[in-house]
Amino acid sequence: MSSIMSRLKMQRMILLVAASGVTFAIGSASAQQYDIQAMGLECTQKIGVIQPFNCLDGEIIPITVNDQVINTGTARICDRPSFLAPAYCKPFSRVGRLPSLGPDGNPDSDVQAVFICRRYNDVTDPSDPNFKDVAIIQHRKSTGDTCFFQHLTDFLDATRVPPPAEMESQTPTGKPTATRFWLTPRQTANIGCNNCHDAGPFIHTPYIDQVMAPPPESGKIIFPFPNLRNNESVNYRFVGATFQYWGISEQITPQNNRCTECHVLVVHSSSDSYTLFCTGRSPPVAITDQYTQYPKSHWMPPDQAQEMPEEIFERLYGQSIDQILSCGARGAMESAPECNRRPLGP
């Protein structure tokens, strides 16, 4: 009982401090106190409010085999696989945007928040409410503050996903509480989301970019794009005491490189496996044969491969691709001066 009262007191303190506009010193809280609700409250203060949502309100991510949509869980390979096992080619995963709300609950265009609900099992009913993998990425563009929330334990009813900051007394009867639904901050940090989300919060792949937002944003890709000019840096930092060991990614900005004219690339996945995937140098796992062949194997720069023979593509972009791979995570030139490494940030 005393531990419950201690937690309630702490949460009231965080709410009062957040309301006053004073920064809450998470470092003063013990590891036991910094639970999912404490992190949810810190993210509310620094980024904004997350409301309850229904995974089934997300848009279905299509799975195609040889350009034909499939609606079963039997495909072992597909045209645009997810990069996560065992979700590579499982139909009926869903993705959606959450309302862009500030700490006061009012609309705030500086906030970006998305959810993804992945299928890991063979599902024949697209309205099956049970998901094993549910994640939220919440980001404030101006400061770079980013929060990762992850459910990855049991198949739970996700027709009402609780906000991470929600107290048990606020959860409707029969629905999972925030403590029951979400991994602890330490568990999520140990997954190492930053290993893939290295150059910014949102990863764009042929898998995820198939999905367009419903009205009133119809025609817009659900995952936001960063607002970048040339090789301008990007604000990107992690909220939460247990996430600080992820550190700050190091951006590579070699001069006269065609890739970095548009993209932020850092010394990790973006300059390694993702560069290999998107330029046809090495196909991702579980992909169909036709999508390992030029031009369907090449999805960066967008549509360029469809407009020219492969030898022209290589003449235009091959040297830049080689340079990124050489400066990247496994490259021999990683520390070379021409790679122009610098931490992400202003």
C-alpha positions as CSV (number, residue, x, y, z in Angstrom):
1,M,0.0,0.0,0.0
2,S,2.8,2.4,0.9
3,S,4.4,1.8,-2.6
4,I,1.1,2.7,-4.3
5,M,0.8,5.9,-2.2
6,S,4.4,6.8,-3.0
7,R,3.8,6.4,-6.8
8,L,0.6,8.5,-6.6
9,K,2.4,11.2,-4.8
10,M,5.2,11.2,-7.4
11,Q,2.7,11.4,-10.2
12,R,0.8,14.3,-8.6
13,M,4.2,16.0,-8.2
14,I,5.1,15.5,-11.8
15,L,1.7,16.9,-12.9
16,L,2.0,19.9,-10.7
17,V,5.5,20.6,-11.9
18,A,4.6,20.1,-15.5
19,A,1.6,22.5,-15.1
20,S,3.8,25.1,-13.6
21,G,6.2,25.1,-16.6
22,V,9.2,24.0,-14.5
23,T,11.3,21.3,-15.9
24,F,11.0,18.0,-14.0
25,A,14.3,16.5,-13.1
26,I,13.9,12.9,-13.9
27,G,17.3,12.2,-12.6
28,S,15.9,12.7,-9.1
29,A,13.6,9.7,-9.5
30,S,14.8,6.2,-8.7
31,A,14.7,3.5,-11.3
32,Q,11.7,2.0,-9.6
33,Q,9.8,5.3,-9.7
34,Y,10.6,5.9,-13.4
35,D,8.0,3.5,-14.7
36,I,5.9,3.8,-17.8
37,Q,3.6,6.4,-16.3
38,A,6.4,8.6,-15.1
39,M,7.9,8.4,-18.6
40,G,4.5,9.1,-20.1
41,L,4.2,12.2,-18.0
42,E,7.6,13.5,-18.9
43,C,6.8,13.0,-22.6
44,T,3.5,14.8,-22.1
45,Q,5.4,17.7,-20.6
46,K,8.1,17.9,-23.3
47,I,6.1,16.9,-26.4
48,G,2.4,16.6,-25.8
49,V,-0.7,14.6,-24.9
50,I,-1.4,11.1,-26.2
51,Q,-5.0,10.1,-26.3
52,P,-6.4,6.5,-26.2
53,F,-6.7,5.0,-29.7
54,N,-7.9,1.9,-31.5
55,C,-5.3,-0.1,-33.5
56,L,-8.1,-1.1,-35.9
57,D,-8.6,2.6,-36.8
58,G,-5.1,2.5,-38.4
59,E,-4.8,1.9,-42.2
60,I,-3.9,-1.6,-43.3
61,I,-0.4,-2.0,-44.7
62,P,-0.8,-4.0,-47.9
63,I,1.1,-7.2,-48.5
64,T,1.6,-8.1,-52.2
65,V,3.2,-11.0,-53.9
66,N,4.1,-10.3,-57.6
67,D,2.1,-7.2,-57.3
68,Q,-1.1,-9.0,-56.2
69,V,-2.6,-8.2,-52.8
70,I,-2.8,-11.2,-50.5
71,N,-5.2,-11.6,-47.6
72,T,-3.8,-14.6,-45.8
73,G,-0.9,-15.2,-43.5
74,T,0.8,-17.9,-45.6
75,A,3.2,-15.8,-47.7
76,R,6.9,-16.4,-46.8
77,I,8.1,-13.8,-49.2
78,C,6.5,-10.6,-50.6
79,D,7.3,-7.6,-52.7
80,R,7.7,-5.0,-50.0
81,P,8.5,-6.8,-46.7
82,S,8.7,-5.3,-43.3
83,F,12.2,-5.3,-42.0
84,L,11.2,-6.9,-38.7
85,A,10.9,-10.7,-38.1
86,P,8.5,-12.4,-37.9
87,A,6.3,-9.6,-39.4
88,Y,8.0,-9.6,-42.8
89,C,5.0,-10.6,-44.9
90,K,2.1,-10.8,-42.4
91,P,-1.1,-9.2,-43.7
92,F,-3.3,-6.8,-41.7
93,S,-0.7,-4.8,-39.8
94,R,-1.9,-1.2,-39.3
95,V,-0.4,2.2,-39.1
96,G,-1.9,5.6,-38.3
97,R,-1.3,9.1,-37.1
98,L,-2.2,10.3,-33.7
99,P,-3.6,13.8,-33.1
100,S,-0.8,16.4,-32.9
101,L,-1.5,17.7,-29.4
102,G,0.7,19.9,-27.1
103,P,1.1,19.5,-23.4
104,D,-2.1,21.4,-22.8
105,G,-4.1,19.1,-25.0
106,N,-4.6,21.7,-27.8
107,P,-3.6,21.1,-31.4
108,D,0.1,21.7,-31.9
109,S,1.6,21.5,-35.4
110,D,5.1,21.1,-33.9
111,V,4.2,17.6,-32.7
112,Q,4.3,14.5,-34.8
113,A,3.0,11.2,-33.4
114,V,2.3,7.9,-35.2
115,F,1.4,4.4,-34.1
116,I,2.0,1.0,-35.7
117,C,0.3,-2.3,-34.8
118,R,2.2,-5.3,-36.3
119,R,0.9,-8.8,-36.9
120,Y,3.2,-11.6,-35.9
121,N,0.7,-14.4,-36.4
122,D,-1.4,-15.7,-39.3
123,V,-4.6,-13.7,-39.2
124,T,-7.5,-14.2,-41.6
125,D,-9.8,-11.5,-40.1
126,P,-8.5,-8.0,-40.6
127,S,-10.6,-6.9,-37.6
128,D,-8.9,-9.2,-35.2
129,P,-8.4,-6.9,-32.2
130,N,-5.4,-8.7,-30.7
131,F,-1.9,-7.5,-31.4
132,K,1.5,-8.6,-29.9
133,D,3.4,-5.6,-31.2
134,V,2.2,-2.0,-30.8
135,A,4.5,1.0,-30.8
136,I,4.2,4.8,-30.6
137,I,6.8,7.3,-31.8
138,Q,6.1,10.8,-30.5
139,H,8.3,13.7,-31.7
140,R,8.6,17.5,-31.3
141,K,10.2,19.0,-34.4
142,S,11.6,22.2,-32.9
143,T,13.5,20.5,-30.0
144,G,14.0,17.0,-31.5
145,D,12.6,15.5,-28.3
146,T,11.4,11.9,-29.2
147,C,9.6,9.3,-27.1
148,F,9.4,5.6,-28.0
149,F,6.7,3.4,-26.4
150,Q,6.5,-0.3,-27.0
151,H,4.1,-3.2,-26.3
152,L,5.8,-6.5,-27.1
153,T,4.7,-9.2,-24.7
154,D,1.3,-10.8,-25.1
155,F,-1.5,-10.7,-27.6
156,L,-3.7,-8.0,-26.1
157,D,-6.9,-6.4,-27.1
158,A,-5.8,-3.2,-28.8
159,T,-9.2,-1.6,-29.5
160,R,-8.3,0.8,-26.7
161,V,-4.6,1.4,-26.4
162,P,-4.0,3.3,-23.1
163,P,-1.9,6.5,-23.1
164,P,1.3,5.7,-21.3
165,A,0.6,8.4,-18.7
166,E,-2.8,7.1,-17.9
167,M,-3.4,6.0,-14.3
168,E,-5.2,2.8,-13.6
169,S,-8.2,4.5,-12.2
170,Q,-8.8,6.2,-15.6
171,T,-8.8,2.9,-17.5
172,P,-12.2,1.5,-18.4
173,T,-13.1,-1.8,-16.8
174,G,-12.0,-4.7,-18.9
175,K,-9.4,-2.8,-20.9
176,P,-5.6,-3.1,-20.3
177,T,-4.0,-0.5,-18.1
178,A,-0.9,1.4,-19.1
179,T,1.2,-0.7,-16.8
180,R,-0.2,-3.9,-18.2
181,F,0.0,-2.8,-21.8
182,W,3.4,-1.1,-22.2
183,L,6.9,-2.3,-21.6
184,T,8.8,-0.5,-18.9
185,P,11.1,2.3,-20.1
186,R,14.1,0.1,-19.4
187,Q,12.7,-2.8,-21.4
188,T,12.0,-0.5,-24.4
189,A,15.4,1.1,-24.1
190,N,17.0,-2.4,-24.1
191,I,15.4,-3.2,-27.5
192,G,17.6,-0.6,-29.1
193,C,15.1,1.2,-31.3
194,N,17.8,3.7,-32.1
195,N,19.8,1.1,-34.0
196,C,17.2,1.3,-36.8
197,H,15.7,4.8,-36.1
198,D,19.2,6.2,-36.3
199,A,18.8,9.3,-38.5
200,G,15.5,10.5,-37.2
201,P,12.3,9.2,-35.7
202,F,10.6,7.9,-38.8
203,I,11.9,5.3,-41.3
204,H,10.6,5.4,-44.8
205,T,10.5,2.1,-46.7
206,P,8.4,0.8,-49.6
207,Y,6.5,-1.3,-47.0
208,I,5.4,1.7,-44.9
209,D,5.1,4.3,-47.6
210,Q,2.4,2.3,-49.4
211,V,-0.1,3.7,-46.9
212,M,-1.8,7.0,-47.4
213,A,-3.5,8.9,-44.6
214,P,-7.3,9.0,-44.7
215,P,-9.2,12.3,-45.2
216,P,-8.7,15.1,-44.5
217,E,-5.0,14.2,-45.2
218,S,-5.8,11.8,-48.0
219,G,-2.9,11.4,-50.3
220,K,-0.2,12.1,-47.7
221,I,2.1,9.4,-46.6
222,I,1.4,8.6,-42.9
223,F,5.0,8.7,-41.6
224,P,6.1,12.4,-41.6
225,F,9.1,13.4,-43.7
226,P,11.8,15.7,-42.1
227,N,11.9,19.3,-43.3
228,L,15.5,19.4,-44.6
229,R,17.4,21.5,-47.1
230,N,20.5,19.9,-48.7
231,N,22.5,18.3,-45.9
232,E,21.1,20.4,-43.1
233,S,21.2,18.6,-39.7
234,V,18.2,17.5,-37.8
235,N,17.2,17.8,-34.1
236,Y,16.8,14.4,-32.7
237,R,17.2,13.4,-29.1
238,F,15.7,10.9,-26.7
239,V,13.4,11.6,-23.8
240,G,13.7,9.5,-20.7
241,A,16.5,8.8,-18.2
242,T,16.8,5.2,-19.3
243,F,17.2,6.1,-22.9
244,Q,20.2,8.4,-22.5
245,Y,22.8,5.6,-23.1
246,W,21.5,5.5,-26.7
247,G,23.6,8.7,-27.1
248,I,23.5,11.0,-30.1
249,S,24.0,9.7,-33.6
250,E,26.9,10.9,-35.7
251,Q,25.9,12.3,-39.1
252,I,28.1,11.9,-42.2
253,T,28.1,14.7,-44.7
254,P,30.6,14.1,-47.4
255,Q,30.9,16.9,-49.9
256,N,29.3,16.6,-53.4
257,N,27.5,13.5,-52.4
258,R,24.2,13.0,-54.2
259,C,22.6,11.0,-51.3
260,T,23.2,13.6,-48.6
261,E,21.7,16.3,-50.8
262,C,18.3,15.0,-49.6
263,H,19.0,12.6,-46.7
264,V,20.3,12.7,-43.2
265,L,22.6,9.7,-42.9
266,V,24.5,8.6,-39.8
267,V,27.1,6.0,-38.8
268,H,24.6,3.2,-38.3
269,S,21.8,1.5,-40.2
270,S,21.0,4.4,-42.5
271,S,24.5,4.3,-44.0
272,D,24.7,0.5,-43.9
273,S,21.8,-1.9,-44.4
274,Y,19.3,0.7,-45.5
275,T,21.7,2.1,-48.1
276,L,22.2,-1.4,-49.4
277,F,18.5,-2.2,-49.5
278,C,17.3,1.0,-51.2
279,T,20.0,0.9,-54.0
280,G,19.7,-2.7,-54.9
281,R,23.2,-3.6,-53.5
282,S,21.8,-6.2,-51.1
283,P,18.1,-7.1,-50.9
284,P,16.2,-7.3,-47.6
285,V,15.0,-10.6,-46.2
286,A,11.8,-12.2,-47.5
287,I,11.6,-10.3,-50.7
288,T,10.3,-11.7,-54.0
289,D,12.7,-12.3,-56.9
290,Q,11.3,-9.6,-59.1
291,Y,12.0,-7.0,-56.4
292,T,15.6,-8.1,-56.3
293,Q,16.0,-7.1,-60.0
294,Y,16.5,-3.7,-61.5
295,P,14.6,-1.4,-61.6
296,K,12.2,-2.7,-58.8
297,S,15.2,-3.4,-56.5
298,H,16.1,0.4,-56.5
299,W,13.8,2.7,-54.5
300,M,16.2,5.6,-53.9
301,P,16.2,8.2,-55.4
302,P,12.4,7.9,-55.9
303,D,11.5,6.7,-59.4
304,Q,14.9,7.3,-60.8
305,A,15.6,3.7,-61.7
306,Q,12.3,3.4,-63.6
307,E,13.5,6.3,-65.8
308,M,16.9,5.1,-67.0
309,P,19.0,2.0,-67.7
310,E,20.9,0.5,-64.8
311,E,24.3,1.6,-66.2
312,I,23.1,5.2,-66.3
313,F,21.8,4.9,-62.7
314,E,25.2,3.6,-61.6
315,R,27.0,6.4,-63.5
316,L,24.9,9.0,-61.7
317,Y,24.7,7.6,-58.2
318,G,27.2,4.7,-57.9
319,Q,30.1,6.8,-56.6
320,S,27.9,8.5,-54.0
321,I,26.5,5.2,-52.8
322,D,30.0,3.8,-52.5
323,Q,31.1,6.8,-50.5
324,I,28.2,6.5,-48.0
325,L,28.9,2.8,-47.5
326,S,32.6,3.5,-47.0
327,C,31.9,6.3,-44.4
328,G,29.1,4.2,-42.7
329,A,28.9,1.8,-39.9
330,R,31.1,-0.9,-41.4
331,G,33.1,1.2,-43.8
332,A,36.8,1.4,-44.0
333,M,36.6,5.2,-44.2
334,E,34.4,5.7,-41.2
335,S,36.8,8.2,-39.5
336,A,38.2,9.7,-42.7
337,P,38.1,13.5,-42.8
338,E,36.1,13.5,-46.0
339,C,33.2,11.8,-44.3
340,N,32.7,15.0,-42.2
341,R,31.2,13.3,-39.2
342,R,29.4,15.4,-36.6
343,P,26.7,14.8,-34.0
344,L,23.1,15.3,-35.0
345,G,21.7,18.5,-33.7
346,P,21.7,22.3,-34.3
